[in-house]
């Protein structure tokens, strides 16, 4: 298995991968343009044959705040530590950038708690709410749970 930063040529595949999960309501769909514009945010997880089996993106939201987005692992590959490895890649990049806090909106808060995140109220994330959430079809009645980790306490 290999985790690395995504490449431009992988944008169509990343978009299709993410949107398969979006069809199930697990994440927001991404347009091709959105993936191209944010390609530097993405990590990919490839199996030994080079097949895309996971993604994660670290998106800087504000001066000291970033979000882990599109953290996805192929269903047949779950439970093998790949999600944790993708999340850790995002956290390491956040540290390198000097980001103090990383958050996620998730249907799986237990996964993030194992990584040192704590549950938070959405009102603590005003930039996120107004930047993306207001465009979501589930807004304002979203069931995603906000979680946050303070990197300066690590």
DOFIRO-97532 format. One record per residue: residue number from 0; x, y, z of N, C-alpha, C, O in turn. Coordinates in nm, 2 decimals, m for minus. Layout:
+-----+--------+---------+--------+---------+----------+--------+--------+---------+--------+--------+---------+--------+
|   k | n.east | n.north |   n.up | ca.east | ca.north |  ca.up | c.east | c.north |   c.up | o.east | o.north |   o.up |
+-----+--------+---------+--------+---------+----------+--------+--------+---------+--------+--------+---------+--------+
| NUM |      X |       Y |      Z |       X |        Y |      Z |      X |       Y |      Z |      X |       Y |      Z |
...
+-----+--------+---------+--------+---------+----------+--------+--------+---------+--------+--------+---------+--------+
//
This chain:
+-----+--------+---------+--------+---------+----------+--------+--------+---------+--------+--------+---------+--------+
|   k | n.east | n.north |   n.up | ca.east | ca.north |  ca.up | c.east | c.north |   c.up | o.east | o.north |   o.up |
+-----+--------+---------+--------+---------+----------+--------+--------+---------+--------+--------+---------+--------+
|   0 |   0.08 |   m0.12 |   0.00 |    0.00 |     0.00 |   0.00 |   0.09 |    0.12 |   0.00 |   0.20 |    0.13 |   0.06 |
|   1 |   0.04 |    0.23 |  m0.07 |    0.11 |     0.35 |  m0.07 |   0.02 |    0.47 |  m0.05 |  m0.09 |    0.48 |  m0.10 |
|   2 |   0.06 |    0.56 |   0.04 |   m0.01 |     0.69 |   0.06 |   0.08 |    0.80 |   0.02 |   0.20 |    0.80 |   0.06 |
|   3 |   0.03 |    0.88 |  m0.07 |    0.11 |     0.99 |  m0.12 |   0.01 |    1.10 |  m0.16 |  m0.11 |    1.09 |  m0.17 |
|   4 |   0.07 |    1.22 |  m0.19 |   m0.01 |     1.33 |  m0.24 |  m0.06 |    1.30 |  m0.38 |   0.00 |    1.23 |  m0.46 |
|   5 |  m0.19 |    1.34 |  m0.41 |   m0.25 |     1.31 |  m0.53 |  m0.18 |    1.39 |  m0.65 |  m0.11 |    1.49 |  m0.62 |
|   6 |  m0.20 |    1.34 |  m0.77 |   m0.15 |     1.40 |  m0.89 |  m0.26 |    1.45 |  m0.98 |  m0.37 |    1.39 |  m0.97 |
|   7 |  m0.23 |    1.55 |  m1.06 |   m0.33 |     1.61 |  m1.15 |  m0.41 |    1.50 |  m1.23 |  m0.53 |    1.50 |  m1.24 |
|   8 |  m0.33 |    1.41 |  m1.28 |   m0.39 |     1.31 |  m1.37 |  m0.49 |    1.22 |  m1.30 |  m0.57 |    1.15 |  m1.36 |
|   9 |  m0.49 |    1.22 |  m1.16 |   m0.58 |     1.14 |  m1.09 |  m0.71 |    1.21 |  m1.05 |  m0.80 |    1.15 |  m0.99 |
|  10 |  m0.73 |    1.34 |  m1.09 |   m0.85 |     1.41 |  m1.05 |  m0.98 |    1.34 |  m1.10 |  m1.07 |    1.33 |  m1.02 |
|  11 |  m0.99 |    1.30 |  m1.22 |   m1.11 |     1.23 |  m1.26 |  m1.14 |    1.10 |  m1.17 |  m1.26 |    1.08 |  m1.14 |
|  12 |  m1.04 |    1.03 |  m1.15 |   m1.06 |     0.91 |  m1.06 |  m1.10 |    0.94 |  m0.92 |  m1.18 |    0.88 |  m0.86 |
|  13 |  m1.03 |    1.05 |  m0.87 |   m1.07 |     1.09 |  m0.73 |  m1.21 |    1.14 |  m0.72 |  m1.29 |    1.10 |  m0.63 |
|  14 |  m1.25 |    1.22 |  m0.82 |   m1.39 |     1.27 |  m0.83 |  m1.49 |    1.15 |  m0.83 |  m1.59 |    1.15 |  m0.76 |
|  15 |  m1.47 |    1.05 |  m0.92 |   m1.56 |     0.94 |  m0.93 |  m1.56 |    0.86 |  m0.80 |  m1.66 |    0.81 |  m0.75 |
|  16 |  m1.44 |    0.84 |  m0.73 |   m1.43 |     0.77 |  m0.61 |  m1.51 |    0.84 |  m0.50 |  m1.60 |    0.78 |  m0.43 |
|  17 |  m1.49 |    0.97 |  m0.48 |   m1.56 |     1.05 |  m0.38 |  m1.71 |    1.04 |  m0.41 |  m1.79 |    1.03 |  m0.31 |
|  18 |  m1.75 |    1.06 |  m0.53 |   m1.89 |     1.07 |  m0.56 |  m1.97 |    0.94 |  m0.55 |  m2.09 |    0.94 |  m0.53 |
|  19 |  m1.89 |    0.83 |  m0.55 |   m1.96 |     0.70 |  m0.52 |  m2.00 |    0.70 |  m0.38 |  m2.11 |    0.65 |  m0.35 |
|  20 |  m1.92 |    0.75 |  m0.29 |   m1.96 |     0.76 |  m0.15 |  m2.07 |    0.87 |  m0.12 |  m2.15 |    0.86 |  m0.04 |
|  21 |  m2.06 |    0.98 |  m0.20 |   m2.16 |     1.08 |  m0.19 |  m2.30 |    1.03 |  m0.23 |  m2.40 |    1.07 |  m0.17 |
|  22 |  m2.31 |    0.94 |  m0.33 |   m2.43 |     0.88 |  m0.37 |  m2.50 |    0.80 |  m0.25 |  m2.62 |    0.79 |  m0.25 |
|  23 |  m2.42 |    0.76 |  m0.16 |   m2.47 |     0.68 |  m0.04 |  m2.50 |    0.78 |   0.07 |  m2.54 |    0.74 |   0.18 |
|  24 |  m2.47 |    0.91 |   0.06 |   m2.49 |     1.01 |   0.16 |  m2.38 |    1.02 |   0.26 |  m2.40 |    1.08 |   0.37 |
|  25 |  m2.27 |    0.96 |   0.23 |   m2.16 |     0.96 |   0.33 |  m2.07 |    1.09 |   0.33 |  m2.02 |    1.12 |   0.43 |
|  26 |  m2.07 |    1.15 |   0.22 |   m1.99 |     1.28 |   0.20 |  m2.06 |    1.36 |   0.10 |  m2.16 |    1.32 |   0.04 |
|  27 |  m2.02 |    1.49 |   0.09 |   m2.07 |     1.58 |  m0.01 |  m2.01 |    1.54 |  m0.14 |  m1.89 |    1.51 |  m0.15 |
|  28 |  m2.09 |    1.55 |  m0.25 |   m2.03 |     1.53 |  m0.38 |  m1.93 |    1.64 |  m0.42 |  m1.94 |    1.75 |  m0.37 |
|  29 |  m1.84 |    1.60 |  m0.51 |   m1.73 |     1.70 |  m0.55 |  m1.74 |    1.71 |  m0.70 |  m1.75 |    1.60 |  m0.77 |
|  30 |  m1.74 |    1.83 |  m0.75 |   m1.73 |     1.85 |  m0.90 |  m1.59 |    1.82 |  m0.95 |  m1.50 |    1.83 |  m0.87 |
|  31 |  m1.58 |    1.80 |  m1.07 |   m1.44 |     1.78 |  m1.13 |  m1.36 |    1.91 |  m1.11 |  m1.24 |    1.90 |  m1.07 |
|  32 |  m1.42 |    2.02 |  m1.13 |   m1.35 |     2.15 |  m1.10 |  m1.31 |    2.16 |  m0.96 |  m1.19 |    2.21 |  m0.93 |
|  33 |  m1.39 |    2.12 |  m0.86 |   m1.35 |     2.13 |  m0.72 |  m1.23 |    2.04 |  m0.69 |  m1.14 |    2.08 |  m0.62 |
|  34 |  m1.23 |    1.93 |  m0.75 |   m1.11 |     1.84 |  m0.73 |  m0.99 |    1.90 |  m0.79 |  m0.88 |    1.89 |  m0.72 |
|  35 |  m1.00 |    1.95 |  m0.91 |   m0.88 |     2.01 |  m0.97 |  m0.83 |    2.13 |  m0.89 |  m0.71 |    2.14 |  m0.86 |
|  36 |  m0.92 |    2.21 |  m0.84 |   m0.89 |     2.33 |  m0.77 |  m0.82 |    2.30 |  m0.63 |  m0.74 |    2.38 |  m0.58 |
|  37 |  m0.86 |    2.18 |  m0.58 |   m0.81 |     2.14 |  m0.45 |  m0.72 |    2.02 |  m0.45 |  m0.70 |    1.95 |  m0.35 |
|  38 |  m0.66 |    1.99 |  m0.56 |   m0.58 |     1.87 |  m0.58 |  m0.47 |    1.87 |  m0.48 |  m0.43 |    1.76 |  m0.43 |
|  39 |  m0.41 |    1.98 |  m0.44 |   m0.30 |     1.99 |  m0.34 |  m0.35 |    1.95 |  m0.20 |  m0.26 |    1.91 |  m0.12 |
|  40 |  m0.48 |    1.95 |  m0.18 |   m0.53 |     1.90 |  m0.05 |  m0.53 |    1.75 |  m0.04 |  m0.53 |    1.70 |   0.08 |
|  41 |  m0.54 |    1.68 |  m0.15 |   m0.57 |     1.54 |  m0.14 |  m0.44 |    1.45 |  m0.13 |  m0.34 |    1.47 |  m0.18 |
|  42 |  m0.47 |    1.34 |  m0.04 |   m0.38 |     1.23 |  m0.04 |  m0.46 |    1.11 |  m0.10 |  m0.58 |    1.11 |  m0.10 |
|  43 |  m0.39 |    1.02 |  m0.16 |   m0.45 |     0.90 |  m0.22 |  m0.38 |    0.78 |  m0.15 |  m0.26 |    0.78 |  m0.12 |
|  44 |  m0.46 |    0.67 |  m0.14 |   m0.42 |     0.54 |  m0.09 |  m0.43 |    0.45 |  m0.21 |  m0.54 |    0.43 |  m0.26 |
|  45 |  m0.32 |    0.39 |  m0.25 |   m0.32 |     0.30 |  m0.36 |  m0.28 |    0.16 |  m0.32 |  m0.19 |    0.14 |  m0.23 |
|  46 |  m0.35 |    0.06 |  m0.37 |   m0.31 |    m0.08 |  m0.34 |  m0.18 |   m0.12 |  m0.42 |  m0.13 |   m0.03 |  m0.49 |
|  47 |  m0.13 |   m0.24 |  m0.40 |   m0.01 |    m0.28 |  m0.47 |  m0.01 |   m0.27 |  m0.62 |   0.09 |   m0.26 |  m0.68 |
|  48 |  m0.13 |   m0.28 |  m0.67 |   m0.15 |    m0.27 |  m0.82 |  m0.17 |   m0.13 |  m0.87 |  m0.19 |   m0.11 |  m0.99 |
|  49 |  m0.17 |   m0.03 |  m0.78 |   m0.19 |     0.11 |  m0.82 |  m0.33 |    0.15 |  m0.82 |  m0.36 |    0.26 |  m0.87 |
|  50 |  m0.42 |    0.07 |  m0.77 |   m0.57 |     0.10 |  m0.77 |  m0.60 |    0.19 |  m0.66 |  m0.55 |    0.17 |  m0.54 |
|  51 |  m0.68 |    0.30 |  m0.68 |   m0.72 |     0.39 |  m0.58 |  m0.82 |    0.32 |  m0.48 |  m0.92 |    0.27 |  m0.53 |
|  52 |  m0.78 |    0.31 |  m0.36 |   m0.87 |     0.25 |  m0.26 |  m0.90 |    0.34 |  m0.14 |  m0.97 |    0.30 |  m0.05 |
|  53 |  m0.85 |    0.46 |  m0.14 |   m0.87 |     0.56 |  m0.04 |  m0.83 |    0.70 |  m0.07 |  m0.74 |    0.72 |  m0.15 |
|  54 |  m0.90 |    0.79 |   0.00 |   m0.86 |     0.93 |  m0.02 |  m0.88 |    1.00 |   0.12 |  m0.94 |    0.96 |   0.21 |
|  55 |  m0.81 |    1.11 |   0.13 |   m0.83 |     1.21 |   0.24 |  m0.78 |    1.34 |   0.19 |  m0.68 |    1.35 |   0.11 |
|  56 |  m0.84 |    1.45 |   0.24 |   m0.79 |     1.58 |   0.20 |  m0.78 |    1.67 |   0.33 |  m0.86 |    1.66 |   0.42 |
|  57 |  m0.67 |    1.75 |   0.33 |   m0.65 |     1.84 |   0.43 |  m0.68 |    1.98 |   0.37 |  m0.60 |    2.02 |   0.29 |
|  58 |  m0.78 |    2.05 |   0.41 |   m0.82 |     2.18 |   0.35 |  m0.80 |    2.29 |   0.46 |  m0.87 |    2.28 |   0.56 |
|  59 |  m0.71 |    2.38 |   0.43 |   m0.69 |     2.49 |   0.52 |  m0.81 |    2.58 |   0.51 |  m0.85 |    2.63 |   0.40 |
|  60 |  m0.87 |    2.61 |   0.63 |   m0.99 |     2.69 |   0.63 |  m0.96 |    2.84 |   0.68 |  m1.03 |    2.93 |   0.63 |
|  61 |  m0.87 |    2.85 |   0.77 |   m0.84 |     2.98 |   0.83 |  m0.69 |    2.98 |   0.88 |  m0.62 |    2.88 |   0.86 |
|  62 |  m0.65 |    3.09 |   0.94 |   m0.52 |     3.11 |   0.98 |  m0.46 |    2.99 |   1.06 |  m0.35 |    2.95 |   1.04 |
|  63 |  m0.54 |    2.93 |   1.15 |   m0.50 |     2.83 |   1.24 |  m0.59 |    2.71 |   1.24 |  m0.59 |    2.63 |   1.34 |
|  64 |  m0.67 |    2.69 |   1.14 |   m0.77 |     2.59 |   1.13 |  m0.77 |    2.52 |   1.00 |  m0.77 |    2.58 |   0.89 |
|  65 |  m0.78 |    2.38 |   1.00 |   m0.79 |     2.31 |   0.88 |  m0.89 |    2.19 |   0.90 |  m0.92 |    2.16 |   1.01 |
|  66 |  m0.94 |    2.14 |   0.79 |   m1.04 |     2.04 |   0.79 |  m0.99 |    1.91 |   0.72 |  m0.93 |    1.92 |   0.62 |
|  67 |  m1.02 |    1.80 |   0.78 |   m1.00 |     1.67 |   0.71 |  m1.13 |    1.64 |   0.64 |  m1.23 |    1.64 |   0.70 |
|  68 |  m1.12 |    1.63 |   0.51 |   m1.24 |     1.61 |   0.42 |  m1.21 |    1.48 |   0.34 |  m1.10 |    1.43 |   0.33 |
|  69 |  m1.32 |    1.43 |   0.29 |   m1.32 |     1.31 |   0.20 |  m1.23 |    1.20 |   0.24 |  m1.16 |    1.14 |   0.16 |
|  70 |  m1.23 |    1.17 |   0.37 |   m1.16 |     1.06 |   0.43 |  m1.24 |    0.93 |   0.40 |  m1.34 |    0.90 |   0.47 |
|  71 |  m1.20 |    0.86 |   0.30 |   m1.27 |     0.75 |   0.25 |  m1.18 |    0.63 |   0.22 |  m1.07 |    0.65 |   0.17 |
|  72 |  m1.23 |    0.51 |   0.26 |   m1.16 |     0.39 |   0.22 |  m1.26 |    0.29 |   0.17 |  m1.37 |    0.28 |   0.22 |
|  73 |  m1.22 |    0.23 |   0.06 |   m1.30 |     0.13 |  m0.01 |  m1.36 |    0.03 |   0.10 |  m1.28 |   m0.02 |   0.19 |
|  74 |  m1.49 |    0.00 |   0.09 |   m1.55 |    m0.08 |   0.19 |  m1.48 |   m0.22 |   0.22 |  m1.47 |   m0.25 |   0.34 |
|  75 |  m1.43 |   m0.28 |   0.12 |   m1.36 |    m0.41 |   0.14 |  m1.22 |   m0.40 |   0.20 |  m1.16 |   m0.50 |   0.24 |
|  76 |  m1.18 |   m0.28 |   0.22 |   m1.04 |    m0.25 |   0.27 |  m1.05 |   m0.19 |   0.41 |  m0.94 |   m0.16 |   0.47 |
|  77 |  m1.16 |   m0.17 |   0.46 |   m1.18 |    m0.11 |   0.59 |  m1.14 |   m0.20 |   0.71 |  m1.14 |   m0.32 |   0.69 |
|  78 |  m1.10 |   m0.14 |   0.82 |   m1.06 |    m0.22 |   0.93 |  m0.91 |   m0.27 |   0.93 |  m0.87 |   m0.35 |   1.01 |
|  79 |  m0.84 |   m0.21 |   0.84 |   m0.70 |    m0.25 |   0.82 |  m0.60 |   m0.14 |   0.86 |  m0.48 |   m0.15 |   0.84 |
|  80 |  m0.65 |   m0.03 |   0.91 |   m0.57 |     0.08 |   0.95 |  m0.54 |    0.18 |   0.85 |  m0.47 |    0.28 |   0.87 |
|  81 |  m0.61 |    0.17 |   0.73 |   m0.58 |     0.26 |   0.62 |  m0.64 |    0.40 |   0.65 |  m0.58 |    0.50 |   0.61 |
|  82 |  m0.76 |    0.40 |   0.71 |   m0.82 |     0.53 |   0.74 |  m0.74 |    0.61 |   0.84 |  m0.72 |    0.73 |   0.83 |
|  83 |  m0.69 |    0.54 |   0.94 |   m0.60 |     0.60 |   1.04 |  m0.47 |    0.65 |   0.97 |  m0.43 |    0.76 |   1.00 |
|  84 |  m0.42 |    0.58 |   0.88 |   m0.30 |     0.62 |   0.81 |  m0.32 |    0.75 |   0.72 |  m0.24 |    0.84 |   0.72 |
|  85 |  m0.44 |    0.75 |   0.66 |   m0.47 |     0.87 |   0.58 |  m0.49 |    0.99 |   0.67 |  m0.45 |    1.10 |   0.64 |
|  86 |  m0.56 |    0.97 |   0.78 |   m0.58 |     1.08 |   0.88 |  m0.45 |    1.13 |   0.93 |  m0.43 |    1.25 |   0.95 |
|  87 |  m0.36 |    1.04 |   0.97 |   m0.23 |     1.07 |   1.02 |  m0.15 |    1.15 |   0.92 |  m0.07 |    1.24 |   0.95 |
|  88 |  m0.16 |    1.12 |   0.79 |   m0.09 |     1.19 |   0.68 |  m0.14 |    1.34 |   0.68 |  m0.07 |    1.43 |   0.67 |
|  89 |  m0.27 |    1.35 |   0.70 |   m0.33 |     1.49 |   0.70 |  m0.28 |    1.56 |   0.82 |  m0.25 |    1.68 |   0.82 |
|  90 |  m0.28 |    1.50 |   0.94 |   m0.24 |     1.56 |   1.06 |  m0.09 |    1.60 |   1.05 |  m0.05 |    1.71 |   1.10 |
|  91 |  m0.01 |    1.52 |   0.99 |    0.13 |     1.55 |   0.98 |   0.15 |    1.67 |   0.89 |   0.23 |    1.76 |   0.92 |
|  92 |   0.08 |    1.68 |   0.78 |    0.08 |     1.79 |   0.69 |   0.04 |    1.92 |   0.76 |   0.09 |    2.03 |   0.75 |
|  93 |  m0.07 |    1.91 |   0.84 |   m0.12 |     2.02 |   0.92 |  m0.01 |    2.08 |   1.01 |   0.01 |    2.20 |   1.03 |
|  94 |   0.06 |    1.98 |   1.08 |    0.17 |     2.03 |   1.17 |   0.28 |    2.10 |   1.09 |   0.33 |    2.20 |   1.13 |
|  95 |   0.32 |    2.04 |   0.97 |    0.42 |     2.11 |   0.89 |   0.38 |    2.25 |   0.84 |   0.46 |    2.33 |   0.83 |
|  96 |   0.25 |    2.27 |   0.82 |    0.20 |     2.40 |   0.78 |   0.19 |    2.49 |   0.90 |   0.17 |    2.62 |   0.88 |
|  97 |   0.19 |    2.44 |   1.02 |    0.18 |     2.53 |   1.14 |   0.03 |    2.55 |   1.18 |   0.00 |    2.64 |   1.25 |
|  98 |  m0.06 |    2.46 |   1.13 |   m0.20 |     2.47 |   1.17 |  m0.21 |    2.42 |   1.32 |  m0.15 |    2.32 |   1.36 |
|  99 |  m0.29 |    2.50 |   1.40 |   m0.31 |     2.46 |   1.54 |  m0.42 |    2.37 |   1.56 |  m0.41 |    2.28 |   1.66 |
| 100 |  m0.53 |    2.37 |   1.48 |   m0.64 |     2.29 |   1.51 |  m0.69 |    2.22 |   1.38 |  m0.69 |    2.29 |   1.27 |
| 101 |  m0.73 |    2.10 |   1.39 |   m0.78 |     2.03 |   1.27 |  m0.92 |    1.97 |   1.31 |  m0.93 |    1.92 |   1.42 |
| 102 |  m1.02 |    1.99 |   1.23 |   m1.15 |     1.94 |   1.26 |  m1.20 |    1.85 |   1.14 |  m1.14 |    1.85 |   1.03 |
| 103 |  m1.31 |    1.79 |   1.17 |   m1.38 |     1.71 |   1.07 |  m1.53 |    1.71 |   1.10 |  m1.57 |    1.72 |   1.22 |
| 104 |  m1.61 |    1.70 |   1.00 |   m1.76 |     1.68 |   1.02 |  m1.78 |    1.53 |   0.98 |  m1.74 |    1.50 |   0.87 |
| 105 |  m1.83 |    1.45 |   1.07 |   m1.83 |     1.31 |   1.04 |  m1.95 |    1.23 |   1.10 |  m2.02 |    1.28 |   1.19 |
| 106 |  m1.98 |    1.12 |   1.03 |   m2.08 |     1.03 |   1.08 |  m2.02 |    0.92 |   1.17 |  m2.09 |    0.84 |   1.23 |
| 107 |  m1.89 |    0.93 |   1.18 |   m1.81 |     0.83 |   1.26 |  m1.72 |    0.89 |   1.36 |  m1.60 |    0.89 |   1.36 |
| 108 |  m1.78 |    0.96 |   1.46 |   m1.70 |     1.03 |   1.56 |  m1.61 |    0.94 |   1.64 |  m1.50 |    0.98 |   1.69 |
| 109 |  m1.65 |    0.82 |   1.66 |   m1.57 |     0.72 |   1.74 |  m1.43 |    0.70 |   1.67 |  m1.33 |    0.69 |   1.74 |
| 110 |  m1.43 |    0.69 |   1.54 |   m1.30 |     0.68 |   1.47 |  m1.21 |    0.79 |   1.50 |  m1.09 |    0.77 |   1.53 |
| 111 |  m1.26 |    0.92 |   1.50 |   m1.18 |     1.03 |   1.52 |  m1.14 |    1.04 |   1.67 |  m1.03 |    1.09 |   1.70 |
| 112 |  m1.23 |    1.00 |   1.76 |   m1.19 |     1.00 |   1.90 |  m1.07 |    0.92 |   1.93 |  m0.98 |    0.95 |   2.01 |
| 113 |  m1.06 |    0.80 |   1.86 |   m0.94 |     0.72 |   1.87 |  m0.81 |    0.79 |   1.83 |  m0.70 |    0.75 |   1.86 |
| 114 |  m0.83 |    0.89 |   1.74 |   m0.71 |     0.97 |   1.69 |  m0.69 |    1.09 |   1.78 |  m0.60 |    1.18 |   1.74 |
| 115 |  m0.75 |    1.11 |   1.89 |   m0.73 |     1.22 |   1.98 |  m0.82 |    1.34 |   1.95 |  m0.79 |    1.45 |   2.01 |
| 116 |  m0.92 |    1.33 |   1.87 |   m1.02 |     1.43 |   1.85 |  m1.12 |    1.43 |   1.96 |  m1.14 |    1.33 |   2.02 |
| 117 |  m1.18 |    1.55 |   1.98 |   m1.29 |     1.56 |   2.08 |  m1.41 |    1.61 |   2.01 |  m1.40 |    1.69 |   1.91 |
| 118 |  m1.53 |    1.58 |   2.05 |   m1.65 |     1.63 |   1.99 |  m1.66 |    1.78 |   2.03 |  m1.63 |    1.82 |   2.14 |
| 119 |  m1.71 |    1.86 |   1.93 |   m1.73 |     2.00 |   1.95 |  m1.86 |    2.04 |   1.90 |  m1.92 |    1.97 |   1.82 |
| 120 |  m1.90 |    2.16 |   1.94 |   m2.03 |     2.22 |   1.89 |  m2.00 |    2.29 |   1.75 |  m1.90 |    2.35 |   1.74 |
| 121 |  m2.10 |    2.28 |   1.66 |   m2.08 |     2.34 |   1.53 |  m2.06 |    2.49 |   1.54 |  m1.99 |    2.55 |   1.45 |
| 122 |  m2.11 |    2.55 |   1.64 |   m2.09 |     2.70 |   1.66 |  m1.95 |    2.74 |   1.68 |  m1.91 |    2.85 |   1.66 |
| 123 |  m1.86 |    2.64 |   1.72 |   m1.72 |     2.67 |   1.73 |  m1.65 |    2.67 |   1.60 |  m1.53 |    2.70 |   1.60 |
| 124 |  m1.72 |    2.64 |   1.49 |   m1.65 |     2.64 |   1.36 |  m1.72 |    2.73 |   1.26 |  m1.78 |    2.69 |   1.16 |
| 125 |  m1.73 |    2.86 |   1.29 |   m1.81 |     2.95 |   1.21 |  m1.76 |    2.96 |   1.06 |  m1.84 |    2.97 |   0.97 |
| 126 |  m1.63 |    2.96 |   1.04 |   m1.58 |     2.97 |   0.90 |  m1.63 |    2.85 |   0.82 |  m1.67 |    2.87 |   0.70 |
| 127 |  m1.63 |    2.73 |   0.87 |   m1.67 |     2.61 |   0.80 |  m1.82 |    2.62 |   0.77 |  m1.86 |    2.59 |   0.66 |
| 128 |  m1.90 |    2.66 |   0.87 |   m2.05 |     2.66 |   0.86 |  m2.08 |    2.75 |   0.74 |  m2.16 |    2.71 |   0.65 |
| 129 |  m2.03 |    2.87 |   0.73 |   m2.07 |     2.96 |   0.63 |  m2.00 |    2.93 |   0.50 |  m2.05 |    2.97 |   0.39 |
| 130 |  m1.89 |    2.87 |   0.50 |   m1.82 |     2.84 |   0.37 |  m1.88 |    2.73 |   0.29 |  m1.89 |    2.74 |   0.17 |
| 131 |  m1.91 |    2.61 |   0.36 |   m1.95 |     2.50 |   0.29 |  m2.09 |    2.45 |   0.33 |  m2.18 |    2.42 |   0.25 |
| 132 |  m2.11 |    2.45 |   0.46 |   m2.23 |     2.38 |   0.51 |  m2.36 |    2.45 |   0.47 |  m2.46 |    2.38 |   0.45 |
| 133 |  m2.36 |    2.58 |   0.45 |   m2.48 |     2.65 |   0.40 |  m2.53 |    2.60 |   0.27 |  m2.64 |    2.62 |   0.23 |
| 134 |  m2.44 |    2.54 |   0.19 |   m2.47 |     2.49 |   0.05 |  m2.52 |    2.35 |   0.06 |  m2.56 |    2.30 |  m0.05 |
| 135 |  m2.51 |    2.28 |   0.17 |   m2.54 |     2.14 |   0.18 |  m2.69 |    2.12 |   0.18 |  m2.76 |    2.20 |   0.25 |
| 136 |  m2.75 |    2.02 |   0.12 |   m2.89 |     2.00 |   0.12 |  m2.94 |    1.96 |   0.26 |  m3.07 |    1.97 |   0.28 |
| 137 |  m2.86 |    1.92 |   0.35 |   m2.90 |     1.88 |   0.48 |  m2.90 |    2.00 |   0.58 |  m2.94 |    1.99 |   0.69 |
| 138 |  m2.84 |    2.12 |   0.54 |   m2.83 |     2.23 |   0.62 |  m2.97 |    2.29 |   0.65 |  m3.05 |    2.30 |   0.56 |
| 139 |  m3.01 |    2.32 |   0.78 |   m2.92 |     2.32 |   0.90 |  m2.94 |    2.20 |   0.98 |  m2.89 |    2.19 |   1.10 |
| 140 |  m3.01 |    2.09 |   0.93 |   m3.04 |     1.98 |   1.01 |  m2.95 |    1.86 |   0.98 |  m2.99 |    1.75 |   0.96 |
| 141 |  m2.82 |    1.89 |   0.98 |   m2.72 |     1.79 |   0.95 |  m2.70 |    1.69 |   1.07 |  m2.70 |    1.74 |   1.19 |
| 142 |  m2.67 |    1.57 |   1.04 |   m2.65 |     1.47 |   1.15 |  m2.50 |    1.45 |   1.17 |  m2.46 |    1.37 |   1.25 |
| 143 |  m2.41 |    1.52 |   1.09 |   m2.27 |     1.50 |   1.11 |  m2.23 |    1.56 |   1.24 |  m2.28 |    1.66 |   1.29 |
| 144 |  m2.13 |    1.49 |   1.30 |   m2.08 |     1.53 |   1.43 |  m1.94 |    1.61 |   1.41 |  m1.85 |    1.55 |   1.35 |
| 145 |  m1.93 |    1.73 |   1.46 |   m1.80 |     1.80 |   1.45 |  m1.71 |    1.75 |   1.56 |  m1.74 |    1.73 |   1.67 |
| 146 |  m1.59 |    1.72 |   1.51 |   m1.48 |     1.68 |   1.60 |  m1.36 |    1.77 |   1.57 |  m1.34 |    1.81 |   1.46 |
| 147 |  m1.28 |    1.79 |   1.67 |   m1.16 |     1.88 |   1.66 |  m1.04 |    1.83 |   1.74 |  m1.06 |    1.76 |   1.84 |
| 148 |  m0.92 |    1.85 |   1.69 |   m0.80 |     1.81 |   1.76 |  m0.71 |    1.93 |   1.77 |  m0.68 |    2.00 |   1.67 |
| 149 |  m0.66 |    1.96 |   1.89 |   m0.56 |     2.07 |   1.91 |  m0.42 |    2.01 |   1.89 |  m0.37 |    1.93 |   1.97 |
| 150 |  m0.36 |    2.05 |   1.78 |   m0.22 |     2.00 |   1.75 |  m0.12 |    2.06 |   1.84 |  m0.01 |    2.00 |   1.86 |
| 151 |  m0.14 |    2.18 |   1.89 |   m0.04 |     2.24 |   1.98 |  m0.04 |    2.18 |   2.11 |   0.05 |    2.21 |   2.20 |
| 152 |  m0.13 |    2.08 |   2.14 |   m0.13 |     2.01 |   2.27 |  m0.06 |    1.87 |   2.25 |  m0.05 |    1.80 |   2.35 |
| 153 |  m0.03 |    1.84 |   2.13 |    0.03 |     1.70 |   2.10 |   0.17 |    1.70 |   2.16 |   0.24 |    1.59 |   2.15 |
+-----+--------+---------+--------+---------+----------+--------+--------+---------+--------+--------+---------+--------+
//
